[in-house]
Amino acid sequence: MRTDLLRVLKSNGMGLALVIGLALFPFALSLLSGEPVNAGAPKFWQGMLAQVFILAVYALSYDLLLGITGVLSFGHAMFFGGGAYVAGILLKHGRWELLPVVGAVIAVALLQSLLVGALSLRVKGVYYAMVTLAFAQMFFILAEASDFREFTGAEDGLQGIPVPAWLSPTNERLTFYFVTLAFCLIVYLIAKRVVDSPTGRILIAIRENEQRAQTVGFNTFAYKLIAMTLAGVLAALAGMMSALWNLSANPGMLASGTTINALLMTIIGGAGTLSGSLLGAGFLQLVGYWLNDAFGPRWPLLFGLVYIAIVLFLPYGIIGTWRMRRQGR
């Protein structure tokens, strides 16, 4: 048993060190800056990293579709934004407690992903991508519709979402930081377990050659539906956490640009690596912040140049290319 424990620690030493480092980061920064852990620079960087953790879960959910299963979706934002709106409406208008809200977000995401998947997975390739884009646009239009302004806030979004006092991103930033860190870690471990399971091996087989997987007897439609359902639930939970952080939900969370961000994070980190999605989220959030601070409104142009450079020189993403070179390929 001791040997098994040492083997696990050795194989996951880098990840374990990263988690410990992130857990100690607020306190180390407080000591270095001489400011309280819940104020000044420590508080600011807790907020930045909390957003990274939320985006990491969103990117990881997309990697399960694109990187693991080989399914390109242009409508993944409908799950992210849907989770945000469900949580916001229930918290603000329904006055629900947080735990039932989490259950409702999961239930709605399950229903949404099963319905959309059952209708869209009948087609493949670019046709599937366009069908998912159509579904996402439908939810985007519904969120902006003035007929539902009382619940969704229409184009202004749902503002002033109440959150429990203990999880307030303003007053309890450190608590929110640790909740999002734990959230990201748990989701990663779940996704890793799925990918390493027999089901995950079949999803990878579908990505590599779906026709051959069908030939040996696997129901590829059912397995792709499983992947889409899991990805949809994880994206919805990320959207819920984003709504809790921003205290709002807006139609932009359902827009195609939000799906493009998931695609960027996945490709930058390395599609199919899972951990690459976490790195891609940090890259998008932090580099985007620094470029915006240095160059203002022109920062998307510069980020586009950085992205082109990554695609040219790191064709499998940061983590993917590193793994390939490590294997001598």
C-alpha positions in Angstrom: 0.0 0.0 0.0 2.9 2.3 0.8 4.4 1.5 -2.6 1.2 2.3 -4.4 0.9 5.6 -2.5 4.5 6.5 -3.5 3.8 5.6 -7.1 0.7 7.8 -7.2 2.5 10.7 -5.6 5.4 10.3 -8.1 3.2 10.2 -11.2 1.1 13.2 -10.0 3.8 15.1 -8.2 3.7 18.1 -10.5 -0.1 18.5 -10.3 0.0 18.0 -6.5 2.7 20.7 -6.2 0.6 23.1 -8.3 -2.5 22.6 -6.2 -0.5 23.2 -3.0 1.1 26.3 -4.6 -2.2 27.7 -5.6 -3.6 27.0 -2.1 -0.7 28.9 -0.5 -0.6 31.6 -3.1 -2.9 34.2 -1.3 -1.0 33.9 1.9 2.5 34.1 0.2 1.4 37.1 -1.8 0.1 38.8 1.4 3.5 38.2 3.1 5.4 39.6 0.1 3.2 42.6 -0.4 2.6 43.4 3.3 -1.1 43.8 2.7 -4.0 41.8 4.3 -4.9 38.6 2.5 -8.4 40.0 1.8 -7.4 43.4 0.5 -5.1 45.1 -2.0 -3.0 43.0 -4.4 -3.8 39.6 -2.7 -7.5 40.2 -3.1 -7.1 41.4 -6.7 -5.1 38.3 -7.7 -7.5 36.0 -5.9 -10.2 37.4 -8.2 -8.1 36.9 -11.3 -7.2 33.3 -10.5 -10.8 32.6 -9.5 -11.9 33.6 -13.0 -9.1 31.4 -14.4 -10.5 28.4 -12.5 -14.0 29.0 -13.7 -12.8 29.4 -17.3 -10.7 26.3 -16.9 -13.7 24.2 -16.1 -15.5 25.7 -19.2 -12.5 24.9 -21.4 -12.2 21.4 -20.0 -15.8 20.7 -20.8 -15.2 21.7 -24.4 -12.0 19.6 -24.5 -14.1 16.5 -23.7 -16.1 17.2 -26.9 -13.4 18.4 -29.3 -10.2 16.9 -27.9 -11.4 13.6 -26.6 -14.4 12.7 -28.8 -13.5 14.7 -31.9 -16.8 16.6 -32.0 -16.6 20.3 -33.1 -19.4 22.3 -31.6 -20.1 26.0 -32.3 -22.8 26.2 -29.7 -21.1 25.2 -26.4 -21.9 28.7 -25.0 -25.6 27.7 -24.7 -24.7 25.4 -21.8 -22.4 28.0 -20.1 -24.9 30.8 -20.5 -27.8 28.5 -19.7 -26.3 27.5 -16.3 -25.7 31.2 -15.5 -29.3 32.2 -16.3 -30.9 29.2 -14.5 -28.8 30.0 -11.3 -29.5 33.7 -11.6 -33.2 33.4 -12.1 -33.6 30.9 -9.2 -31.5 32.9 -6.8 -33.0 36.3 -7.6 -36.6 35.5 -8.5 -37.1 32.2 -6.8 -35.1 33.0 -3.6 -33.7 29.5 -3.7 -30.9 28.3 -1.5 -27.6 27.6 -3.2 -27.6 23.8 -3.0 -31.0 23.3 -4.7 -29.8 25.8 -7.3 -26.8 23.6 -8.1 -29.2 20.6 -8.5 -31.5 22.6 -10.7 -28.6 23.7 -12.9 -27.4 20.1 -13.3 -31.0 18.9 -14.1 -31.6 21.6 -16.7 -28.2 21.0 -18.3 -28.9 17.3 -18.5 -32.2 17.9 -20.2 -30.8 20.6 -22.5 -27.8 18.5 -23.6 -29.8 15.3 -24.1 -32.4 17.2 -26.2 -29.8 19.1 -28.3 -27.6 16.1 -28.6 -30.4 13.8 -29.7 -31.4 16.3 -32.4 -27.9 17.4 -33.6 -25.7 14.3 -33.3 -27.7 12.7 -36.2 -25.4 14.7 -38.5 -21.6 14.9 -38.6 -18.8 17.3 -39.2 -19.6 20.9 -40.3 -23.3 20.1 -40.3 -23.3 19.2 -36.6 -21.3 22.4 -35.9 -23.9 24.5 -37.7 -26.8 22.8 -36.0 -25.3 23.5 -32.6 -24.7 27.1 -33.6 -28.4 27.4 -34.5 -29.4 26.1 -31.1 -27.1 28.5 -29.4 -28.4 31.4 -31.4 -31.9 30.4 -30.4 -31.1 30.6 -26.7 -29.2 33.9 -27.3 -32.3 35.4 -29.0 -34.6 34.2 -26.1 -32.3 35.8 -23.5 -32.4 39.1 -25.4 -36.2 39.0 -26.0 -38.1 41.8 -24.4 -41.0 39.4 -23.7 -38.9 37.8 -20.9 -37.4 41.0 -19.6 -38.9 40.5 -16.2 -36.9 37.3 -15.7 -33.8 37.7 -18.0 -33.4 41.4 -18.1 -33.4 41.2 -21.9 -30.4 42.9 -23.5 -29.3 44.4 -20.2 -28.9 41.0 -18.6 -29.9 39.7 -15.2 -28.3 42.1 -12.7 -28.0 42.0 -8.9 -28.0 38.2 -8.4 -27.9 37.6 -4.7 -25.4 35.1 -3.3 -24.9 33.7 0.2 -23.0 36.0 2.4 -20.3 33.3 3.0 -19.6 33.1 -0.7 -19.7 36.8 -1.6 -17.0 37.5 -4.2 -16.7 41.0 -2.8 -16.6 40.5 1.0 -15.4 36.9 1.1 -13.0 36.8 -1.7 -10.6 34.3 -0.1 -13.5 31.9 0.5 -14.6 32.3 -3.1 -11.1 31.7 -4.3 -10.8 28.4 -2.4 -14.3 27.3 -3.6 -13.4 27.9 -7.2 -10.1 26.1 -6.8 -11.8 23.1 -5.3 -14.4 23.2 -8.0 -11.8 23.2 -10.7 -9.8 20.4 -9.1 -12.9 18.1 -8.6 -14.1 18.6 -12.2 -10.6 17.9 -13.5 -10.4 14.6 -11.5 -13.9 13.6 -12.7 -13.0 14.3 -16.3 -9.7 12.5 -15.9 -11.4 9.5 -14.4 -13.9 9.4 -17.3 -11.2 9.7 -20.0 -9.1 6.9 -18.4 -12.2 4.6 -18.1 -13.3 2.1 -20.8 -15.9 4.7 -21.9 -13.2 7.3 -22.4 -11.2 4.8 -24.5 -14.2 4.4 -26.7 -14.6 8.2 -27.0 -11.0 8.4 -28.1 -11.6 5.6 -30.6 -14.5 7.5 -32.1 -12.3 10.6 -32.4 -9.6 8.5 -34.3 -11.9 6.5 -36.5 -15.7 6.5 -35.9 -16.4 4.2 -38.7 -14.1 1.5 -37.4 -15.6 1.9 -33.9 -19.0 1.3 -35.4 -17.6 -1.7 -37.3 -16.5 -3.4 -34.1 -19.9 -3.0 -32.6 -20.0 0.2 -30.6 -23.0 2.5 -30.7 -21.1 5.7 -31.4 -24.2 7.9 -31.2 -24.8 6.8 -27.6 -21.2 7.4 -26.6 -21.1 10.8 -28.3 -24.4 11.7 -26.5 -22.7 10.7 -23.2 -19.8 13.0 -23.9 -22.1 15.9 -24.9 -24.2 15.4 -21.7 -21.1 15.4 -19.5 -19.6 18.4 -21.3 -22.9 20.3 -21.1 -23.3 19.7 -17.3 -19.7 20.8 -16.6 -20.1 23.9 -18.8 -23.4 24.8 -17.1 -21.8 24.5 -13.7 -19.0 26.8 -14.9 -21.6 29.3 -16.1 -23.3 29.2 -12.7 -20.0 30.0 -11.0 -19.4 32.8 -13.4 -22.8 34.3 -12.5 -21.9 34.0 -8.8 -18.6 35.8 -9.5 -20.1 38.6 -11.6 -23.4 38.8 -9.7 -25.1 38.9 -13.1 -25.9 36.9 -16.3 -26.0 38.6 -19.7 -26.8 37.5 -23.3 -23.0 37.7 -24.1 -22.6 34.5 -22.2 -24.7 32.7 -24.8 -23.0 34.4 -27.8 -20.8 32.6 -30.3 -17.8 34.5 -29.0 -18.1 32.6 -25.8 -17.8 29.3 -27.7 -14.8 30.7 -29.6 -13.1 31.5 -26.3 -13.5 27.8 -25.3 -12.1 26.7 -28.7 -9.1 29.1 -28.2 -8.4 27.9 -24.7 -8.5 24.3 -25.8 -6.3 24.7 -28.8 -3.7 26.9 -27.0 -3.3 24.4 -24.2 -3.5 21.3 -26.3 -6.7 19.6 -27.5 -7.2 16.2 -25.8 -4.8 16.8 -22.9 -7.4 18.0 -20.3 -4.6 19.8 -18.4 -3.9 21.9 -21.4 -7.4 23.4 -21.1 -6.4 24.6 -17.6 -3.3 26.2 -19.0 -5.2 27.7 -22.0 -7.7 29.3 -19.6 -4.9 30.9 -17.6 -3.2 32.1 -20.8 -6.4 33.7 -22.2 -7.3 35.4 -18.9 -3.9 36.6 -17.8 -2.3 37.4 -21.1 -5.5 39.1 -22.2 -5.4 41.2 -19.0 -1.8 42.3 -19.5 -2.4 43.1 -23.2 -5.5 45.1 -22.4 -3.6 47.0 -19.6 -0.7 47.8 -22.0 -2.5 48.4 -25.3 -6.1 49.1 -24.4 -8.8 48.4 -27.1 -6.2 47.1 -29.5 -5.3 44.1 -27.4 -7.5 41.5 -29.3 -5.4 42.2 -32.4 -2.2 41.5 -30.5 -3.7 38.4 -28.9 -4.6 37.2 -32.4 -0.9 37.5 -33.4 0.1 35.6 -30.3 -2.4 32.9 -31.1 -1.1 32.6 -34.7 2.4 32.2 -33.4 1.3 29.4 -31.0 -0.5 27.6 -33.8 2.6 27.9 -36.1 5.3 26.9 -33.5 3.3 24.8 -31.1 0.9 22.9 -33.5 -0.4 20.6 -30.8 -0.9 23.4 -28.2 1.5 24.1 -25.3 1.0 20.8 -23.4 0.4 18.7 -26.5 3.6 19.8 -28.2 5.6 19.4 -24.9 4.3 15.8 -24.6 5.2 15.1 -28.2 8.7 16.4 -27.9 9.1 14.5 -24.6 8.3 11.3 -26.5 10.8 12.2 -29.2 8.1 12.6 -31.9 
